Amino acid sequence: MSEHGGDAGSAERKPRSPLYDYVDLTFDGQRDTTAPDASEGAGLPERAATLAEGPDGAERRRREFAALLGEFRRTPVLVPVDEEGDPLTGDFGGVRWIYAFSDESALARFALARGEGGREWAYQRWLGARLLDAMAPAVGVPCGVALDCADGEEGMVFPPVRGVVPDEVAVDVDGGTGVA
């Protein structure tokens, strides 16, 4: 017997992260997204709808995005934080993205995709509106929010543009610099 139990000759095991409790690792991409869920982001509309092309399709996509944005603004999401309590971010395409997740399962998939499923992840619950109206402008560079970014097409981005973030930090507004 070894000091921690088991056979002395067996390989030492790493402790199992509680993140694995939130993720079904059997078949990636075969999650049941239709089942009702009482978790934080369960009210967000379905993001993978097939949309018609053409001028009517573009207007419909704008309306659907506006509805999704409104729901995101009213929904508490999970925001992983570092040791100082600052939101976890990543830079891509000249924009800093605040990572946000609709529920613990989405955060767990993100952690596993990064190869960091073995550590504990601290997070806070914030309304989407707080992220867009206060946190994104405070970053100091063009900043948006990436929701469920480990979920491929099921994820969503809220870029630093007019109607999403305050105009003074929107990159597509004359005089908007993307920074406060």
C-alpha positions as CSV (number, residue, x, y, z in Angstrom):
1,M,0.0,0.0,0.0
2,S,1.2,3.5,-0.7
3,E,0.9,6.5,1.5
4,H,-2.3,7.6,-0.2
5,G,-3.9,4.3,-0.7
6,G,-3.8,1.8,-3.6
7,D,-0.8,-0.2,-4.7
8,A,2.7,1.4,-4.3
9,G,3.4,0.4,-7.9
10,S,0.4,2.1,-9.5
11,A,0.7,5.5,-11.1
12,E,-0.1,8.4,-8.8
13,R,-3.5,9.9,-9.6
14,K,-4.3,13.5,-9.9
15,P,-7.3,14.8,-7.9
16,R,-10.4,15.0,-10.1
17,S,-11.6,18.6,-10.7
18,P,-15.2,19.4,-9.8
19,L,-15.6,20.8,-13.3
20,Y,-16.0,17.3,-14.6
21,D,-19.2,17.1,-12.7
22,Y,-20.7,19.8,-15.0
23,V,-19.6,18.3,-18.3
24,D,-20.7,15.2,-20.3
25,L,-17.6,14.1,-22.1
26,T,-19.2,11.2,-23.9
27,F,-19.9,12.8,-27.3
28,D,-18.9,16.3,-28.0
29,G,-21.6,18.2,-29.8
30,Q,-24.5,15.9,-28.7
31,R,-25.8,18.1,-25.8
32,D,-29.5,18.3,-25.4
33,T,-30.1,22.0,-25.9
34,T,-33.9,21.6,-25.9
35,A,-34.2,20.4,-22.3
36,P,-35.4,23.1,-19.8
37,D,-32.8,24.2,-17.5
38,A,-33.0,26.3,-14.3
39,S,-29.5,27.6,-14.6
40,E,-28.5,31.2,-15.1
41,G,-28.4,31.5,-18.9
42,A,-31.3,29.1,-19.7
43,G,-33.5,31.9,-20.9
44,L,-31.2,32.9,-23.8
45,P,-32.9,32.3,-27.2
46,E,-31.6,29.5,-29.5
47,R,-28.6,30.9,-31.3
48,A,-28.3,28.4,-34.2
49,A,-31.4,29.2,-36.1
50,T,-31.2,28.9,-39.9
51,L,-31.8,32.3,-41.5
52,A,-33.1,33.3,-44.9
53,E,-30.7,35.2,-47.2
54,G,-31.4,38.5,-49.0
55,P,-32.6,41.9,-47.8
56,D,-35.5,40.4,-45.8
57,G,-33.1,37.9,-44.2
58,A,-30.7,40.7,-43.2
59,E,-33.4,42.6,-41.5
60,R,-34.6,39.5,-39.8
61,R,-31.1,38.7,-38.5
62,R,-30.9,42.3,-37.1
63,R,-34.2,41.8,-35.2
64,E,-33.0,38.4,-33.9
65,F,-29.7,39.8,-32.8
66,A,-31.5,42.7,-31.1
67,A,-33.7,40.2,-29.2
68,L,-30.7,38.1,-28.2
69,L,-28.8,41.2,-27.1
70,G,-31.8,42.3,-25.0
71,E,-32.1,38.9,-23.4
72,F,-28.3,38.8,-22.7
73,R,-28.5,42.3,-21.1
74,R,-31.1,41.0,-18.6
75,T,-29.5,37.7,-17.9
76,P,-27.0,36.9,-15.2
77,V,-23.9,35.2,-16.7
78,L,-20.9,33.6,-15.2
79,V,-17.6,35.5,-15.6
80,P,-14.4,33.7,-14.7
81,V,-12.0,35.9,-12.7
82,D,-8.3,35.9,-12.0
83,E,-6.7,36.1,-8.5
84,E,-7.3,39.8,-8.3
85,G,-11.0,39.5,-9.2
86,D,-10.6,40.9,-12.7
87,P,-12.6,39.2,-15.5
88,L,-10.7,36.7,-17.7
89,T,-10.2,38.1,-21.2
90,G,-8.6,37.2,-24.5
91,D,-7.4,39.3,-27.4
92,F,-8.5,38.5,-31.0
93,G,-8.8,40.5,-34.1
94,G,-7.8,43.8,-32.4
95,V,-10.5,43.4,-29.8
96,R,-10.3,42.4,-26.2
97,W,-13.1,39.9,-25.3
98,I,-14.4,39.4,-21.8
99,Y,-15.3,35.7,-21.4
100,A,-18.8,35.0,-20.1
101,F,-20.8,31.8,-19.8
102,S,-24.5,31.0,-19.7
103,D,-24.0,28.2,-17.0
104,E,-21.4,26.1,-15.2
105,S,-21.4,23.5,-18.0
106,A,-20.4,26.0,-20.6
107,L,-17.6,27.3,-18.3
108,A,-16.5,23.7,-17.7
109,R,-16.3,23.0,-21.5
110,F,-14.2,26.2,-21.9
111,A,-11.8,25.1,-19.1
112,L,-11.4,21.6,-20.7
113,A,-10.9,23.1,-24.1
114,R,-8.0,25.2,-22.6
115,G,-6.5,22.1,-21.0
116,E,-7.2,23.6,-17.6
117,G,-9.9,21.3,-16.4
118,G,-7.9,20.2,-13.4
119,R,-7.9,23.5,-11.6
120,E,-10.7,25.3,-9.8
121,W,-12.2,28.3,-11.6
122,A,-13.4,31.3,-9.6
123,Y,-16.2,33.2,-11.2
124,Q,-18.8,35.9,-10.5
125,R,-22.3,36.3,-11.7
126,W,-22.9,39.6,-13.5
127,L,-25.8,40.9,-15.7
128,G,-24.9,41.1,-19.3
129,A,-25.8,44.8,-19.2
130,R,-23.0,45.4,-16.6
131,L,-20.5,43.7,-18.8
132,L,-21.4,45.8,-21.9
133,D,-22.2,49.1,-20.2
134,A,-19.5,49.3,-17.5
135,M,-16.8,46.6,-17.9
136,A,-16.2,46.9,-21.6
137,P,-15.7,50.7,-21.5
138,A,-13.4,50.3,-18.4
139,V,-10.9,48.1,-20.2
140,G,-9.3,50.9,-22.1
141,V,-9.1,49.2,-25.5
142,P,-11.9,48.1,-27.9
143,C,-13.7,45.4,-25.9
144,G,-16.7,43.1,-26.4
145,V,-18.1,40.0,-24.7
146,A,-17.7,36.4,-25.9
147,L,-20.5,34.3,-24.6
148,D,-20.0,30.5,-24.4
149,C,-16.9,30.8,-26.6
150,A,-16.0,27.1,-26.4
151,D,-19.3,26.1,-27.9
152,G,-18.5,26.8,-31.5
153,E,-21.6,28.1,-33.5
154,E,-23.6,27.9,-30.3
155,G,-21.5,30.7,-28.8
156,M,-22.2,34.4,-29.4
157,V,-20.1,37.6,-29.5
158,F,-21.2,41.0,-28.6
159,P,-18.7,43.3,-30.3
160,P,-17.8,46.9,-29.4
161,V,-20.2,48.5,-31.8
162,R,-23.1,51.0,-31.7
163,G,-26.1,49.6,-30.0
164,V,-24.1,47.0,-28.1
165,V,-21.6,49.1,-26.0
166,P,-21.9,52.8,-25.2
167,D,-21.4,55.0,-28.3
168,E,-18.3,56.7,-26.8
169,V,-16.4,53.4,-26.9
170,A,-18.0,51.9,-30.0
171,V,-15.5,51.5,-32.8
172,D,-18.1,52.1,-35.6
173,V,-19.2,55.6,-34.4
174,D,-17.6,58.8,-35.6
175,G,-15.6,60.0,-32.6
176,G,-15.9,56.5,-31.0
177,T,-12.4,55.2,-30.2
178,G,-13.3,51.9,-28.6
179,V,-11.7,53.3,-25.4
180,A,-13.2,55.4,-22.7
